[in-house]
Amino acid sequence: MSAAPAKPIDLYYWPTPNGTKITIMLEETGLPYAIVPVNIGKGDQFKPDFLAISPNNRMPAIVDPDGPGGKPISVFESGAILQYLGRKTGKFYPQDERGRVEVDEWLFWQMGGFGPMLGQTHHFRLYAPEPVPYAIDRYTNETNRLYGVLNKRLEGRNYICGDYSIADMACIGWARGWEKQGQDLKQFPNVARWLETMQARPAVQRGLKVGEELRNPAGISTPEEKAILFGQKAR
């Protein structure tokens, strides 16, 4: 008698750099999943059902019906989700302590710096209602520093930690936006090479395309959407 097919993981998702971290990991591991759209421009992230699994009102989040002990589990924060899926599958997340610490270092580097700083750069360069030169310079310069850190790390390495890992998945969505962040990849040849290597992976290509049809081609186009996305609650 054949085993019952695995139930899909529910992925609460919108096509952003943080969201695509998880679609890439799910595509790489082959785990079945179902997208539950969380329209962050319309305020879906503030709905009670979503807050029950993601109390920080940010996506992505997952609900795995086959969690520890065969019982469902919800996980929020993209880095925690990557670690959980790495442990669940035994893929792209080392099992030896030294290797795992190395991946954790660079995962946390992305979560604490590379993502937030690049996000602020996006905000002040693209979305702020009026130019704030100090903020634009501050975050663009810090973004430049972080690209330099990544470039140095990738010297002599195909991937951030040698072998392909969740650290690479965490960074790729943000690094793809280098041009909008006011960066010149000619300064960072190792990053340019890594980006090319990453984007050649079929699972990365699939993961980056998930939910493309959900994205507004014009970006955040209304004051109402901006108020919701950059505010503390739905309007």
Phi and psi restraints in degrees (value plus and minus 20) as a CYANA .aco file:
   2 SER   PHI     -96.6   -56.6
   2 SER   PSI     130.2   170.2
   3 ALA   PHI     -90.6   -50.6
   3 ALA   PSI     128.9   168.9
   4 ALA   PHI     -85.2   -45.2
   4 ALA   PSI     122.6   162.6
   5 PRO   PHI     -82.2   -42.2
   5 PRO   PSI     126.5   166.5
   6 ALA   PHI     -84.5   -44.5
   6 ALA   PSI     119.6   159.6
   7 LYS   PHI     -93.0   -53.0
   7 LYS   PSI     122.4   162.4
   8 PRO   PHI     -90.5   -50.5
   8 PRO   PSI     128.9   168.9
   9 ILE   PHI     -97.5   -57.5
   9 ILE   PSI     112.0   152.0
  10 ASP   PHI    -101.5   -61.5
  10 ASP   PSI     101.5   141.5
  11 LEU   PHI    -130.3   -90.3
  11 LEU   PSI      92.9   132.9
  12 TYR   PHI    -103.5   -63.5
  12 TYR   PSI      96.5   136.5
  13 TYR   PHI    -168.0  -128.0
  13 TYR   PSI     128.6   168.6
  14 TRP   PHI    -162.9  -122.9
  14 TRP   PSI     126.0   166.0
  15 PRO   PHI     -94.1   -54.1
  15 PRO   PSI      62.2   102.2
  16 THR   PHI    -146.2  -106.2
  16 THR   PSI     150.2   190.2
  17 PRO   PHI     -76.7   -36.7
  17 PRO   PSI     -55.5   -15.5
  18 ASN   PHI     -93.6   -53.6
  18 ASN   PSI     -56.0   -16.0
  19 GLY   PHI     -86.6   -46.6
  19 GLY   PSI     -61.6   -21.6
  20 THR   PHI     -91.0   -51.0
  20 THR   PSI     -37.3     2.7
  21 LYS   PHI     -74.2   -34.2
  21 LYS   PSI     -63.2   -23.2
  22 ILE   PHI    -100.1   -60.1
  22 ILE   PSI     -58.8   -18.8
  23 THR   PHI     -83.8   -43.8
  23 THR   PSI     -55.9   -15.9
  24 ILE   PHI     -83.1   -43.1
  24 ILE   PSI     -67.7   -27.7
  25 MET   PHI     -81.7   -41.7
  25 MET   PSI     -62.5   -22.5
  26 LEU   PHI     -86.2   -46.2
  26 LEU   PSI     -58.3   -18.3
  27 GLU   PHI     -87.6   -47.6
  27 GLU   PSI     -60.1   -20.1
  28 GLU   PHI     -85.5   -45.5
  28 GLU   PSI     -58.1   -18.1
  29 THR   PHI    -106.2   -66.2
  29 THR   PSI     -39.0     1.0
  30 GLY   PHI      59.0    99.0
  30 GLY   PSI      -8.6    31.4
  31 LEU   PHI     -88.4   -48.4
  31 LEU   PSI     117.4   157.4
  32 PRO   PHI     -90.2   -50.2
  32 PRO   PSI     120.8   160.8
  33 TYR   PHI    -169.8  -129.8
  33 TYR   PSI     137.7   177.7
  34 ALA   PHI    -147.7  -107.7
  34 ALA   PSI     113.1   153.1
  35 ILE   PHI    -101.5   -61.5
  35 ILE   PSI     110.4   150.4
  36 VAL   PHI    -133.4   -93.4
  36 VAL   PSI      82.7   122.7
  37 PRO   PHI     -83.2   -43.2
  37 PRO   PSI     116.0   156.0
  38 VAL   PHI    -141.6  -101.6
  38 VAL   PSI      75.4   115.4
  39 ASN   PHI     -95.4   -55.4
  39 ASN   PSI      79.4   119.4
  40 ILE   PHI     -92.8   -52.8
  40 ILE   PSI     -35.9     4.1
  41 GLY   PHI    -103.2   -63.2
  41 GLY   PSI     -35.4     4.6
  42 LYS   PHI    -126.8   -86.8
  42 LYS   PSI     -26.3    13.7
  43 GLY   PHI      75.5   115.5
  43 GLY   PSI      -6.1    33.9
  44 ASP   PHI     -79.4   -39.4
  44 ASP   PSI     -47.0    -7.0
  45 GLN   PHI     -88.6   -48.6
  45 GLN   PSI     -30.8     9.2
  46 PHE   PHI    -122.3   -82.3
  46 PHE   PSI     -18.1    21.9
  47 LYS   PHI     -91.4   -51.4
  47 LYS   PSI     121.9   161.9
  48 PRO   PHI     -75.0   -35.0
  48 PRO   PSI     -59.9   -19.9
  49 ASP   PHI     -82.7   -42.7
  49 ASP   PSI     -57.2   -17.2
  50 PHE   PHI     -95.1   -55.1
  50 PHE   PSI     -60.2   -20.2
  51 LEU   PHI     -82.4   -42.4
  51 LEU   PSI     -45.0    -5.0
  52 ALA   PHI     -84.9   -44.9
  52 ALA   PSI     -46.1    -6.1
  53 ILE   PHI    -130.9   -90.9
  53 ILE   PSI     -36.2     3.8
  54 SER   PHI    -156.7  -116.7
  54 SER   PSI      60.1   100.1
  55 PRO   PHI     -85.7   -45.7
  55 PRO   PSI     -33.3     6.7
  56 ASN   PHI    -106.4   -66.4
  56 ASN   PSI     -11.3    28.7
  57 ASN   PHI      24.9    64.9
  57 ASN   PSI      26.4    66.4
  58 ARG   PHI    -154.4  -114.4
  58 ARG   PSI     121.7   161.7
  59 MET   PHI    -120.0   -80.0
  59 MET   PSI     141.7   181.7
  60 PRO   PHI    -105.7   -65.7
  60 PRO   PSI     145.8   185.8
  61 ALA   PHI    -168.6  -128.6
  61 ALA   PSI     139.5   179.5
  62 ILE   PHI    -151.7  -111.7
  62 ILE   PSI     135.4   175.4
  63 VAL   PHI    -145.1  -105.1
  63 VAL   PSI      95.4   135.4
  64 ASP   PHI    -119.9   -79.9
  64 ASP   PSI      93.0   133.0
  65 PRO   PHI     -87.4   -47.4
  65 PRO   PSI     -38.6     1.4
  66 ASP   PHI    -134.1   -94.1
  66 ASP   PSI      44.1    84.1
  67 GLY   PHI    -103.5   -63.5
  67 GLY   PSI    -185.0  -145.0
  68 PRO   PHI     -75.2   -35.2
  68 PRO   PSI     113.6   153.6
  69 GLY   PHI      50.9    90.9
  69 GLY   PSI      -5.6    34.4
  70 GLY   PHI      57.3    97.3
  70 GLY   PSI     -10.3    29.7
  71 LYS   PHI    -125.9   -85.9
  71 LYS   PSI     129.7   169.7
  72 PRO   PHI     -80.1   -40.1
  72 PRO   PSI     129.9   169.9
  73 ILE   PHI    -163.4  -123.4
  73 ILE   PSI     120.9   160.9
  74 SER   PHI    -128.2   -88.2
  74 SER   PSI     125.9   165.9
  75 VAL   PHI    -158.0  -118.0
  75 VAL   PSI     109.9   149.9
  76 PHE   PHI    -139.0   -99.0
  76 PHE   PSI     148.4   188.4
  77 GLU   PHI      57.7    97.7
  77 GLU   PSI     101.6   141.6
  78 SER   PHI     -80.3   -40.3
  78 SER   PSI     -57.8   -17.8
  79 GLY   PHI     -85.5   -45.5
  79 GLY   PSI     -61.9   -21.9
  80 ALA   PHI     -85.0   -45.0
  80 ALA   PSI     -56.6   -16.6
  81 ILE   PHI     -85.5   -45.5
  81 ILE   PSI     -64.0   -24.0
  82 LEU   PHI     -80.1   -40.1
  82 LEU   PSI     -64.2   -24.2
  83 GLN   PHI     -82.7   -42.7
  83 GLN   PSI     -64.1   -24.1
  84 TYR   PHI     -80.4   -40.4
  84 TYR   PSI     -67.8   -27.8
  85 LEU   PHI     -86.4   -46.4
  85 LEU   PSI     -52.8   -12.8
  86 GLY   PHI     -84.5   -44.5
  86 GLY   PSI     -62.3   -22.3
  87 ARG   PHI     -88.9   -48.9
  87 ARG   PSI     -60.5   -20.5
  88 LYS   PHI     -81.5   -41.5
  88 LYS   PSI     -62.6   -22.6
  89 THR   PHI    -117.4   -77.4
  89 THR   PSI     -38.8     1.2
  90 GLY   PHI      52.3    92.3
  90 GLY   PSI       1.3    41.3
  91 LYS   PHI    -140.5  -100.5
  91 LYS   PSI     121.4   161.4
  92 PHE   PHI      43.2    83.2
  92 PHE   PSI      -3.0    37.0
  93 TYR   PHI    -168.4  -128.4
  93 TYR   PSI      85.6   125.6
  94 PRO   PHI     -75.7   -35.7
  94 PRO   PSI     128.8   168.8
  95 GLN   PHI    -113.5   -73.5
  95 GLN   PSI     -41.4    -1.4
  96 ASP   PHI    -100.9   -60.9
  96 ASP   PSI     127.2   167.2
  97 GLU   PHI     -83.7   -43.7
  97 GLU   PSI     -62.0   -22.0
  98 ARG   PHI     -83.5   -43.5
  98 ARG   PSI     -63.9   -23.9
  99 GLY   PHI     -85.9   -45.9
  99 GLY   PSI     -59.0   -19.0
 100 ARG   PHI     -87.6   -47.6
 100 ARG   PSI     -60.7   -20.7
 101 VAL   PHI     -79.8   -39.8
 101 VAL   PSI     -62.4   -22.4
 102 GLU   PHI     -81.6   -41.6
 102 GLU   PSI     -64.8   -24.8
 103 VAL   PHI     -85.6   -45.6
 103 VAL   PSI     -61.8   -21.8
 104 ASP   PHI     -80.2   -40.2
 104 ASP   PSI     -60.4   -20.4
 105 GLU   PHI     -76.1   -36.1
 105 GLU   PSI     -66.8   -26.8
 106 TRP   PHI    -100.1   -60.1
 106 TRP   PSI     -47.7    -7.7
 107 LEU   PHI     -84.8   -44.8
 107 LEU   PSI     -65.4   -25.4
 108 PHE   PHI     -89.8   -49.8
 108 PHE   PSI     -51.9   -11.9
 109 TRP   PHI     -78.8   -38.8
 109 TRP   PSI     -63.7   -23.7
 110 GLN   PHI     -87.3   -47.3
 110 GLN   PSI     -66.2   -26.2
 111 MET   PHI     -85.4   -45.4
 111 MET   PSI     -57.1   -17.1
 112 GLY   PHI    -112.7   -72.7
 112 GLY   PSI     -39.4     0.6
 113 GLY   PHI    -153.2  -113.2
 113 GLY   PSI     -83.0   -43.0
 114 PHE   PHI     -79.5   -39.5
 114 PHE   PSI     -59.7   -19.7
 115 GLY   PHI     -95.0   -55.0
 115 GLY   PSI     -76.5   -36.5
 116 PRO   PHI     -80.0   -40.0
 116 PRO   PSI     -61.6   -21.6
 117 MET   PHI     -89.1   -49.1
 117 MET   PSI     -60.9   -20.9
 118 LEU   PHI     -87.6   -47.6
 118 LEU   PSI     -53.9   -13.9
 119 GLY   PHI     -83.8   -43.8
 119 GLY   PSI     -61.6   -21.6
 120 GLN   PHI     -85.6   -45.6
 120 GLN   PSI     -56.2   -16.2
 121 THR   PHI     -81.9   -41.9
 121 THR   PSI     -65.6   -25.6
 122 HIS   PHI     -76.5   -36.5
 122 HIS   PSI     -65.5   -25.5
 123 HIS   PHI     -81.0   -41.0
 123 HIS   PSI     -71.8   -31.8
 124 PHE   PHI     -97.4   -57.4
 124 PHE   PSI     -44.6    -4.6
 125 ARG   PHI    -104.2   -64.2
 125 ARG   PSI     -48.6    -8.6
 126 LEU   PHI    -138.8   -98.8
 126 LEU   PSI     -53.1   -13.1
 127 TYR   PHI    -135.7   -95.7
 127 TYR   PSI     -38.5     1.5
 128 ALA   PHI     -78.9   -38.9
 128 ALA   PSI     120.3   160.3
 129 PRO   PHI     -83.6   -43.6
 129 PRO   PSI     -43.3    -3.3
 130 GLU   PHI    -168.5  -128.5
 130 GLU   PSI     131.3   171.3
 131 PRO   PHI     -82.5   -42.5
 131 PRO   PSI     117.2   157.2
 132 VAL   PHI    -142.7  -102.7
 132 VAL   PSI      70.3   110.3
 133 PRO   PHI     -73.9   -33.9
 133 PRO   PSI     -61.8   -21.8
 134 TYR   PHI     -80.5   -40.5
 134 TYR   PSI     -66.1   -26.1
 135 ALA   PHI     -85.8   -45.8
 135 ALA   PSI     -61.3   -21.3
 136 ILE   PHI     -80.4   -40.4
 136 ILE   PSI     -66.8   -26.8
 137 ASP   PHI     -85.8   -45.8
 137 ASP   PSI     -63.3   -23.3
 138 ARG   PHI     -79.3   -39.3
 138 ARG   PSI     -71.1   -31.1
 139 TYR   PHI     -99.6   -59.6
 139 TYR   PSI     -52.8   -12.8
 140 THR   PHI     -85.1   -45.1
 140 THR   PSI     -60.6   -20.6
 141 ASN   PHI     -87.5   -47.5
 141 ASN   PSI     -60.5   -20.5
 142 GLU   PHI     -87.0   -47.0
 142 GLU   PSI     -57.0   -17.0
 143 THR   PHI     -81.1   -41.1
 143 THR   PSI     -62.2   -22.2
 144 ASN   PHI     -80.5   -40.5
 144 ASN   PSI     -61.9   -21.9
 145 ARG   PHI     -81.6   -41.6
 145 ARG   PSI     -63.1   -23.1
 146 LEU   PHI     -87.4   -47.4
 146 LEU   PSI     -58.1   -18.1
 147 TYR   PHI     -81.6   -41.6
 147 TYR   PSI     -56.1   -16.1
 148 GLY   PHI     -84.7   -44.7
 148 GLY   PSI     -59.2   -19.2
 149 VAL   PHI     -81.6   -41.6
 149 VAL   PSI     -66.6   -26.6
 150 LEU   PHI     -84.8   -44.8
 150 LEU   PSI     -60.2   -20.2
 151 ASN   PHI     -81.4   -41.4
 151 ASN   PSI     -63.0   -23.0
 152 LYS   PHI     -85.1   -45.1
 152 LYS   PSI     -61.6   -21.6
 153 ARG   PHI     -82.0   -42.0
 153 ARG   PSI     -55.7   -15.7
 154 LEU   PHI    -102.8   -62.8
 154 LEU   PSI     -22.1    17.9
 155 GLU   PHI     -83.5   -43.5
 155 GLU   PSI      98.8   138.8
 156 GLY   PHI      57.9    97.9
 156 GLY   PSI     -10.8    29.2
 157 ARG   PHI    -147.3  -107.3
 157 ARG   PSI     119.9   159.9
 158 ASN   PHI     -94.0   -54.0
 158 ASN   PSI     -55.4   -15.4
 159 TYR   PHI    -151.5  -111.5
 159 TYR   PSI     148.9   188.9
 160 ILE   PHI     -79.9   -39.9
 160 ILE   PSI     -59.3   -19.3
 161 CYS   PHI    -131.7   -91.7
 161 CYS   PSI       7.5    47.5
 162 GLY   PHI      69.0   109.0
 162 GLY   PSI     -93.0   -53.0
 163 ASP   PHI    -105.3   -65.3
 163 ASP   PSI     130.5   170.5
 164 TYR   PHI     -79.7   -39.7
 164 TYR   PSI     115.2   155.2
 165 SER   PHI    -172.7  -132.7
 165 SER   PSI     159.8   199.8
 166 ILE   PHI     -84.3   -44.3
 166 ILE   PSI     -40.3    -0.3
 167 ALA   PHI     -83.3   -43.3
 167 ALA   PSI     -61.3   -21.3
 168 ASP   PHI     -86.1   -46.1
 168 ASP   PSI     -62.5   -22.5
 169 MET   PHI     -81.9   -41.9
 169 MET   PSI     -55.4   -15.4
 170 ALA   PHI     -87.7   -47.7
 170 ALA   PSI     -51.0   -11.0
 171 CYS   PHI    -112.9   -72.9
 171 CYS   PSI     -47.3    -7.3
 172 ILE   PHI     -81.6   -41.6
 172 ILE   PSI     -62.4   -22.4
 173 GLY   PHI     -82.3   -42.3
 173 GLY   PSI     -57.5   -17.5
 174 TRP   PHI     -94.3   -54.3
 174 TRP   PSI     -62.1   -22.1
 175 ALA   PHI     -87.0   -47.0
 175 ALA   PSI     -45.8    -5.8
 176 ARG   PHI     -82.8   -42.8
 176 ARG   PSI     -40.5    -0.5
 177 GLY   PHI    -112.3   -72.3
 177 GLY   PSI       1.8    41.8
 178 TRP   PHI     -74.4   -34.4
 178 TRP   PSI     -57.6   -17.6
 179 GLU   PHI     -87.6   -47.6
 179 GLU   PSI     -63.9   -23.9
 180 LYS   PHI     -86.7   -46.7
 180 LYS   PSI     -40.5    -0.5
 181 GLN   PHI    -107.8   -67.8
 181 GLN   PSI     -15.1    24.9
 182 GLY   PHI      55.3    95.3
 182 GLY   PSI       8.3    48.3
 183 GLN   PHI    -127.6   -87.6
 183 GLN   PSI     136.5   176.5
 184 ASP   PHI    -138.9   -98.9
 184 ASP   PSI      91.0   131.0
 185 LEU   PHI     -84.7   -44.7
 185 LEU   PSI     -35.6     4.4
 186 LYS   PHI     -82.8   -42.8
 186 LYS   PSI     -44.2    -4.2
 187 GLN   PHI     -94.0   -54.0
 187 GLN   PSI     -39.9     0.1
 188 PHE   PHI    -149.7  -109.7
 188 PHE   PSI      49.4    89.4
 189 PRO   PHI     -83.2   -43.2
 189 PRO   PSI     -51.8   -11.8
 190 ASN   PHI     -89.5   -49.5
 190 ASN   PSI     -56.5   -16.5
 191 VAL   PHI     -85.8   -45.8
 191 VAL   PSI     -61.7   -21.7
 192 ALA   PHI     -80.3   -40.3
 192 ALA   PSI     -63.4   -23.4
 193 ARG   PHI     -84.1   -44.1
 193 ARG   PSI     -64.3   -24.3
 194 TRP   PHI     -82.3   -42.3
 194 TRP   PSI     -62.9   -22.9
 195 LEU   PHI     -78.9   -38.9
 195 LEU   PSI     -62.5   -22.5
 196 GLU   PHI     -84.1   -44.1
 196 GLU   PSI     -62.3   -22.3
 197 THR   PHI     -83.2   -43.2
 197 THR   PSI     -65.9   -25.9
 198 MET   PHI     -82.4   -42.4
 198 MET   PSI     -67.3   -27.3
 199 GLN   PHI     -94.3   -54.3
 199 GLN   PSI     -26.7    13.3
 200 ALA   PHI    -106.4   -66.4
 200 ALA   PSI     -32.4     7.6
 201 ARG   PHI     -94.4   -54.4
 201 ARG   PSI     106.3   146.3
 202 PRO   PHI     -76.8   -36.8
 202 PRO   PSI     -60.6   -20.6
 203 ALA   PHI     -88.3   -48.3
 203 ALA   PSI     -54.5   -14.5
 204 VAL   PHI     -85.4   -45.4
 204 VAL   PSI     -63.6   -23.6
 205 GLN   PHI     -78.5   -38.5
 205 GLN   PSI     -64.9   -24.9
 206 ARG   PHI     -85.4   -45.4
 206 ARG   PSI     -64.3   -24.3
 207 GLY   PHI     -82.4   -42.4
 207 GLY   PSI     -57.6   -17.6
 208 LEU   PHI     -91.0   -51.0
 208 LEU   PSI     -43.0    -3.0
 209 LYS   PHI    -108.6   -68.6
 209 LYS   PSI     -34.0     6.0
 210 VAL   PHI     -79.6   -39.6
 210 VAL   PSI     107.9   147.9
 211 GLY   PHI      57.8    97.8
 211 GLY   PSI      -7.0    33.0
 212 GLU   PHI     -74.4   -34.4
 212 GLU   PSI     -55.6   -15.6
 213 GLU   PHI     -89.7   -49.7
 213 GLU   PSI     -35.0     5.0
 214 LEU   PHI    -102.1   -62.1
 214 LEU   PSI     -44.0    -4.0
 215 ARG   PHI     -94.2   -54.2
 215 ARG   PSI     117.9   157.9
 216 ASN   PHI     -95.7   -55.7
 216 ASN   PSI      95.6   135.6
 217 PRO   PHI     -77.2   -37.2
 217 PRO   PSI     -47.6    -7.6
 218 ALA   PHI    -107.1   -67.1
 218 ALA   PSI     -19.8    20.2
 219 GLY   PHI      61.5   101.5
 219 GLY   PSI    -176.0  -136.0
 220 ILE   PHI    -102.0   -62.0
 220 ILE   PSI      83.5   123.5
 221 SER   PHI    -124.6   -84.6
 221 SER   PSI     -32.8     7.2
 222 THR   PHI    -140.7  -100.7
 222 THR   PSI     132.0   172.0
 223 PRO   PHI     -79.5   -39.5
 223 PRO   PSI     -54.4   -14.4
 224 GLU   PHI     -83.5   -43.5
 224 GLU   PSI     -63.7   -23.7
 225 GLU   PHI     -85.6   -45.6
 225 GLU   PSI     -60.7   -20.7
 226 LYS   PHI     -83.5   -43.5
 226 LYS   PSI     -61.0   -21.0
 227 ALA   PHI     -82.3   -42.3
 227 ALA   PSI     -57.7   -17.7
 228 ILE   PHI     -92.1   -52.1
 228 ILE   PSI     -68.3   -28.3
 229 LEU   PHI     -85.6   -45.6
 229 LEU   PSI     -58.5   -18.5
 230 PHE   PHI    -123.7   -83.7
 230 PHE   PSI     -12.0    28.0
 231 GLY   PHI    -122.3   -82.3
 231 GLY   PSI    -187.2  -147.2
 232 GLN   PHI    -126.3   -86.3
 232 GLN   PSI     -26.6    13.4
 233 LYS   PHI    -179.3  -139.3
 233 LYS   PSI     145.2   185.2
 234 ALA   PHI     -87.9   -47.9
 234 ALA   PSI     125.0   165.0
